[in-house]
């Protein structure tokens, strides 16, 4: 019978409470598998540690967890004493099950970022430096210049930032004659004259409105509810993060265009070097390579950290895509893996943790008959060899019970917790 050396690099903790978990605001985390109440409770605990220290953008497709966000105040009572801290729920589901969004698309973006959101050169991974796109961006720039001038004269109705989807939709929707009579004639001559010449061109207004309206339809009913410029909400992730607030954005459909647009706002924060935590729960990141890149690309030196909460890795990585799995593990300081529903769900974590070489000794007996001897002789010997063995087998991760696996770059040696509690 083979002798097996079972030594492996792994730690064990008999008991651990969610209250004992603490992650610094510049570190990323992941919560996987287990029951929904385990993921929810641990997420709320971790968010309570981040709140007030950095801005938080919470993207989710999970009304259940949004209803529990108020518990963060009881988990961290000191939040009540932090001036200006708010938890912003940017959408509500009405009694008739219709989404009412209070989000204000384009609010907080710069002029070039608005152009990239509505008329991007790069669309669906294809670079489009066409004359049509260049012409559209030129026309939109004139409308944005009008808004910028109006904002500089009286910003009260605008808020802190000049641009909003509501106003751009209203301006581009005006026939040129109305625009000239109601807007352009009030601008200084040096601004109105060149703009008038360009926007009076045949089809200019219709081209701009078609592009802005197309963008509006993509976010309508998911990220945005039309209200008109005078009632625009001034709510977006940019001012929320600047004030170290938390904004929850419910995206029930996971529509690619909406996720791609939110990536524009996230990129604004990154470019401005504004610290924040980006968390997703129930979002299919495979629907948007741009959003997915924020989680899987190298960001340990970036101004933001990430949190991923999911039943498994299927919404994050393509099946058996080792490069993406490696990126996921490499960008996560603290990973909590509860009992997996199947060996299929457990395998990415087992593979990500790696293997060790287990020494195996085989005992054998050889029999042979020597010349001129009646009886056979036997020779006994041992042969040693090594086999590759996973540090943690997938089957082991399906039988954790109330336990949890701690992994991530903070844990070069994975730790098995026998009993993870939520007291």
C-alpha angles and dihedrals in degrees: 000000000000119000111223126202104215099186112133136163104256134123130218133208119186096210139006134173127216086235088065092060116100130167125184114241093251094058131089128226142191131203116194142176125346125093121323092247090057093052093043096048095046092046092053090049093051093045090052087060093052098042114106093013099073139000115272128209110193114192114185149151094209121101088178094066092042089059088056098050091096088069088073089079091059091046090052109025091176089075089078088065097051108101113233097008113142137168105220119202102196096192141034133195110228126221087263088056093249119140115244109193124195094188118125109213117213091017107137098015125123122240096261090047091054089052091050091051097050103028107020122183087213113056124171090344093307121114112226114191092163129149090243092057093044091050092048092050090049092053092046090049089061091053091047090050089055090052092047092054093048090049091052091055100046121357099175097103092039099055120210096331133045104223130075133153091238095060096040090051091050094048096047090045092061116097109242093252091056092045091052094047098043103032119008098053090060093056123092113271094245089059102035098047100063092037091051091052093052101040092047090063115114112276096001096117093042091050093052094045093048091055096045093044091049089054090047092053091052093057098032114115092010109054102001140041115195114245107151126255096277089059100039110141103226087220121139139126094261100068090034093056092044088057092046090245129142121244122192116205117191112206105179099177101040089222111188095225092054093048090047091051093050086052087062090058092045090052089053089058092047093049090049090050091235111160117236144148118239115202129180127190121180096352117136099230090187086073092068122035089188094058092039090056091063089062102038104033119089107279105151088112095038123100093252141063130203142224125199123192118183145139090240141337097272094101092047107042135030111252112284091353099153095186092058092044089051090051091049093053093041094054097046120086096181121030123179116195117185124192109312121230094226143359087256090060091044098048098080090056093044091049093045093054090053138212140282132210112256116201114227125192117203118200116209139176123207121198125199140158117239119216115277091008121119098204129056122247126221130215120197124202145161128231120195125200138155130241129193111250128182113244087225120018119220089240089059091057091054092058101050092115106184090350132101140209117231114205141145135101090304088062111049084169109051116233127215114208111203095203123019109190135191100208 
